[in-house]
């Protein structure tokens, strides 16, 4: 697929995403905190609040992907500290998706389409604790063809974005 076709496809997908947010949900930015931001979405099923960040470094560099790391709160569903990620492509089910910081390594054990989650809230709480103390976390994933990607996230501003999201949904 040519570069122009990829850009057009991405633009269409992002436009549809933003239009659906604008029509069905009330999106409110709670604040920008260095490399992280806090967002609240108000929809028919209640409030969803999350801290999110984009990678500061991606490997391979030549592939343009819309990757994100999230920590989400959904008070109505009794969900807190839900850690999830997207690397901007559909994950390969044959390979693990992991997050690592220092000597700590965590596995995302649920993958669906472009997103991955951790099933254990106990492990999610450990990751959040690590993210509050560390300066960087890396997410490693594999696309459908088996190629590895690594997204490096700065954790500068994470604690403030996390606190703002948590406060808005509790």
C-alpha positions as CSV (number, residue, x, y, z in Angstrom):
1,X,0.0,0.0,0.0
2,X,1.4,3.4,-0.9
3,X,2.2,6.0,1.7
4,X,-0.6,8.3,0.4
5,X,-3.2,5.5,0.7
6,X,-1.9,4.8,4.3
7,X,-2.3,8.5,5.2
8,X,-5.8,8.7,3.7
9,X,-6.9,5.5,5.5
10,X,-5.5,6.8,8.9
11,X,-7.2,10.1,8.4
12,X,-10.5,8.5,7.7
13,X,-10.2,6.2,10.7
14,X,-9.3,9.1,13.0
15,X,-12.1,11.2,11.6
16,X,-14.7,8.4,12.3
17,X,-13.3,7.9,15.8
18,X,-13.5,11.7,16.7
19,X,-17.0,12.0,15.1
20,X,-18.2,9.1,17.1
21,X,-16.8,10.6,20.3
22,X,-18.3,14.0,19.5
23,X,-21.8,12.5,18.7
24,X,-22.2,9.9,21.5
25,X,-19.9,11.1,24.3
26,X,-18.9,14.2,26.0
27,X,-15.1,14.3,26.0
28,X,-13.4,16.6,28.5
29,X,-9.6,17.0,28.8
30,X,-8.8,17.2,32.5
31,X,-5.3,18.4,32.0
32,X,-1.9,17.9,30.3
33,X,0.9,16.9,32.6
34,X,4.3,16.8,30.8
35,X,4.1,13.6,28.6
36,X,0.7,12.5,30.0
37,X,-2.8,13.8,29.8
38,X,-6.0,13.0,31.8
39,X,-9.3,12.7,30.0
40,X,-12.9,12.1,31.0
41,X,-15.7,10.8,28.7
42,X,-19.3,11.0,29.8
43,X,-21.6,8.6,28.0
44,X,-24.9,6.8,28.6
45,X,-23.3,4.2,30.8
46,X,-21.5,6.8,33.0
47,X,-18.0,8.3,33.3
48,X,-14.8,6.9,32.0
49,X,-11.6,8.6,33.1
50,X,-8.1,7.8,32.0
51,X,-4.5,8.9,31.9
52,X,-2.9,8.4,28.5
53,X,0.4,8.9,26.8
54,X,2.0,8.5,23.4
55,X,5.4,6.9,23.0
56,X,8.4,9.2,23.0
57,X,10.4,6.7,20.9
58,X,9.2,3.9,18.7
59,X,11.0,1.0,17.1
60,X,11.1,0.4,14.2
61,X,11.3,4.1,13.4
62,X,10.2,3.8,9.8
63,X,6.7,2.5,10.7
64,X,4.2,5.2,11.6
65,X,1.9,3.9,14.3
66,X,-0.7,5.5,16.6
67,X,0.3,3.8,19.9
68,X,-1.0,4.7,23.4
69,X,-0.7,3.6,27.0
70,X,-3.7,4.0,29.3
71,X,-4.7,3.7,32.9
72,X,-8.5,3.8,33.1
73,X,-11.2,4.3,35.8
74,X,-14.8,3.4,35.4
75,X,-16.6,4.0,38.7
76,X,-20.0,2.6,37.6
77,X,-18.3,-0.7,36.7
78,X,-16.1,-0.7,39.8
79,X,-13.0,-0.6,37.6
80,X,-9.8,1.2,38.7
81,X,-6.2,1.1,37.6
82,X,-7.1,-0.7,34.4
83,X,-3.8,-0.8,32.4
84,X,-4.2,-1.1,28.6
85,X,-2.3,-0.4,25.5
86,X,-2.6,-0.2,21.7
87,X,0.4,-0.3,19.4
88,X,-1.6,1.0,16.4
89,X,-2.0,-2.4,14.8
90,X,-3.8,-5.7,15.4
91,X,-1.7,-7.9,17.7
92,X,-0.3,-11.3,16.7
93,X,-1.9,-13.9,19.0
94,X,1.2,-16.1,18.9
95,X,3.5,-13.7,20.7
96,X,3.3,-12.0,24.1
97,X,2.7,-8.3,24.7
98,X,4.8,-7.1,27.6
99,X,5.6,-3.9,29.5
100,X,8.9,-3.5,31.2
101,X,10.6,-1.0,33.4
102,X,13.9,-1.6,34.9
103,X,14.0,-5.3,36.0
104,X,10.2,-5.5,36.2
105,X,8.3,-7.1,33.4
106,X,4.5,-7.5,33.1
107,X,2.5,-9.5,30.5
108,X,-0.7,-8.2,28.9
109,X,-2.7,-11.5,28.8
110,X,-5.8,-10.3,27.0
111,X,-5.5,-9.1,23.4
112,X,-8.4,-8.1,21.2
113,X,-7.9,-6.4,17.8
114,X,-5.6,-3.4,18.4
115,X,-5.8,-3.4,22.3
116,X,-4.3,-5.4,25.1
117,X,-5.1,-5.6,28.8
118,X,-4.0,-7.3,32.0
119,X,-6.5,-9.6,33.6
120,X,-5.2,-9.3,37.1
121,X,-6.0,-6.1,39.0
122,X,-3.3,-7.0,41.5
123,X,-0.7,-6.9,38.7
124,X,-2.2,-3.7,37.3
125,X,-1.8,-2.1,40.8
126,X,1.9,-3.2,40.8
127,X,2.4,-1.6,37.3
128,X,0.8,1.6,38.4
129,X,3.0,1.7,41.5
130,X,6.1,1.1,39.3
131,X,5.0,3.8,36.8
132,X,4.7,6.3,39.7
133,X,8.3,5.7,40.6
134,X,10.0,5.0,37.3
135,X,11.0,7.4,34.5
136,X,10.2,5.1,31.5
137,X,8.3,2.0,30.5
138,X,8.6,0.0,27.3
139,X,5.8,-1.9,25.6
140,X,6.8,-4.7,23.3
141,X,4.3,-6.2,20.9
142,X,4.1,-8.2,17.6
143,X,2.0,-7.4,14.6
144,X,0.1,-10.0,12.5
145,X,3.2,-10.8,10.4
146,X,5.2,-11.4,13.6
147,X,7.4,-8.3,13.5
148,X,8.3,-6.8,16.8
149,X,7.7,-3.3,17.9
150,X,8.8,-1.5,21.0
151,X,7.2,1.7,22.3
152,X,9.1,3.8,24.9
153,X,6.8,5.9,27.1
154,X,8.1,8.6,29.3
155,X,6.5,8.6,32.8
156,X,7.1,12.3,33.3
157,X,3.7,13.7,34.5
158,X,2.2,10.2,34.9
159,X,1.4,10.6,38.6
160,X,-0.4,13.9,38.1
161,X,-2.4,12.7,35.1
162,X,-3.3,9.5,37.1
163,X,-4.4,11.5,40.1
164,X,-6.5,13.8,38.0
165,X,-8.2,10.9,36.2
166,X,-8.8,9.0,39.4
167,X,-10.2,12.0,41.2
168,X,-12.6,12.8,38.4
169,X,-14.1,9.2,38.4
170,X,-14.4,8.4,42.1
